[in-house]
């Protein structure tokens, strides 16, 4: 082991406990380098002299609250996303979505109705065109049709007498 590895071990001690393999390397290094052993002993004395960190009076409650929130988050992540949309806080969105869906269905139905009417009108126009082609003179005599429409109105006295 060389000097940079020893310094890495010193920094590691500040953040976490050393593993058994790291401790064995450290002991081997300290046995080979007595002046580094003095630095290690000084660091050990400083760490022992440090006072304990003060713990809040509600430390346990905070830890348990954090655990509960973590478990609640895991449970919430396990739910299906669409089940969250059924929650009461999304009620206005649900109503708006239902109204939009009803309007879309109504619009599609109305458009279908218009398309069907246009198809029926086109079919009847095709039939009239076919009749006009078969008898070309049938629709050319409009004067007779006009004469029927201009007939005298009903004679009310005669109608009353017939009753």
C-alpha positions in Angstrom: 0.0 0.0 0.0 1.3 3.5 -0.8 0.7 7.0 0.6 -2.4 7.9 -1.6 -4.1 4.7 -0.5 -3.5 5.5 3.1 -5.0 9.0 2.7 -8.0 7.4 0.9 -8.5 5.2 3.9 -8.3 8.2 6.3 -11.0 9.9 4.3 -13.1 6.8 4.2 -13.0 6.6 8.0 -14.7 10.0 8.2 -17.6 8.8 6.1 -18.1 5.2 7.1 -16.6 2.2 9.0 -13.8 0.4 7.3 -14.3 -3.2 6.0 -12.3 -6.1 7.3 -10.0 -6.0 4.2 -9.5 -2.3 4.6 -8.7 -2.7 8.3 -6.1 -5.4 7.5 -4.4 -3.1 4.9 -4.4 -0.2 7.4 -2.8 -2.3 10.2 -0.2 -3.6 7.8 0.6 -0.1 6.7 0.8 1.3 10.2 3.1 -1.6 11.3 5.4 -0.7 8.4 5.3 3.1 8.9 5.6 4.2 12.6 5.3 8.0 11.8 2.0 7.4 10.1 0.9 5.4 13.2 1.3 8.6 15.2 -1.0 10.5 12.7 -3.5 7.7 13.0 -3.4 7.8 16.8 -3.9 11.6 16.7 -6.9 11.2 14.5 -8.3 8.5 16.7 -7.9 10.7 19.8 -9.7 13.6 18.0 -12.6 11.4 17.0 -13.0 10.1 20.6 -12.9 13.6 22.0 -15.7 14.8 19.8 -19.0 15.3 21.7 -22.0 13.3 20.8 -24.3 15.1 18.4 -27.5 16.4 20.2 -30.6 14.5 19.2 -33.9 16.2 18.9 -36.6 15.3 21.5 -38.9 14.1 18.7 -36.3 12.2 16.8 -38.2 8.9 17.0 -41.4 10.5 15.8 -39.6 12.0 12.9 -38.1 8.7 11.9 -41.4 6.9 12.1 -43.1 9.6 10.2 -40.5 9.4 7.4 -40.9 5.6 7.3 -44.7 5.9 7.0 -44.3 8.5 4.2 -41.9 6.2 2.4 -44.3 3.3 2.7 -47.2 5.4 1.5 -45.2 6.5 -1.5 -44.4 2.9 -2.4 -48.1 2.0 -2.0 -49.2 4.9 -4.1 -46.7 4.0 -6.8 -48.1 0.4 -6.8 -51.6 1.7 -7.7 -52.7 1.9 -11.3 -52.6 5.5 -12.7 -56.2 5.4 -13.8 -57.4 4.6 -10.3 -55.9 7.8 -9.0 -58.1 9.7 -11.6 -61.2 8.3 -9.8 -60.3 10.2 -6.6 -62.7 12.8 -5.4 -60.2 15.7 -5.9 -60.6 15.1 -9.7 -64.4 15.2 -9.7 -64.6 18.5 -11.9 -62.2 16.9 -14.4 -64.3 13.8 -14.5 -67.5 15.8 -15.1 -65.8 17.8 -17.9 -64.5 14.6 -19.5 -67.9 13.0 -19.4 -69.5 16.1 -21.0 -66.9 16.2 -23.7 -67.4 12.5 -24.4 -71.2 13.0 -24.6 -70.6 15.9 -27.0 -68.3 13.9 -29.2 -70.7 10.9 -29.3 -73.6 13.3 -30.1 -71.6 15.0 -32.9 -70.6 11.7 -34.4 -74.2 10.5 -34.3 -75.5 13.7 -35.9 -72.8 13.6 -38.6 -73.8 10.0 -39.3 -77.5 11.0 -39.5 -76.6 13.8 -42.0 -74.5 11.4 -44.1 -77.4 8.9 -44.2 -79.9 11.5 -45.3 -77.6 12.7 -48.0 -77.2 9.1 -49.2 -81.0 8.6 -49.3 -81.5 11.9 -51.2 -78.9 10.9 -53.7 -80.6 7.5 -54.2 -84.0 9.1 -54.7 -82.5 11.6 -57.1 -81.0 8.7 -59.0 -84.4 7.0 -59.2 -86.0 10.2 -60.6 -83.3 10.6 -63.1 -83.8 7.0 -64.2 -87.5 7.6 -64.7 -86.9 10.8 -66.6 -84.5 9.0 -69.0 -87.1 6.2 -69.6 -90.0 8.6 -70.5 -88.4 11.8 -71.8 -91.8 13.6 -72.5 -93.2 12.9 -69.1 -91.6 15.8 -67.3 -91.5 18.2 -70.3 -95.2 19.1 -70.2 -95.2 21.5 -67.3 -98.3 23.4 -68.5 -100.6 20.6 -67.4 -99.0 20.5 -64.0 -99.4 24.3 -63.7 -103.1 24.0 -64.6 -103.7 21.5 -61.8 -102.2 23.8 -59.3 -104.2 26.8 -60.4 -107.6 25.1 -60.1 -110.5 26.9 -58.5 -110.7 26.8 -54.8 -113.3 24.7 -53.2 -116.8 26.1 -53.4 -117.8 26.3 -49.8 -121.6 26.4 -50.5 -121.5 23.3 -52.6 -119.3 21.5 -50.0 -121.8 22.4 -47.3 -124.7 21.2 -49.4 -123.0 17.9 -50.0 -122.6 17.2 -46.4 
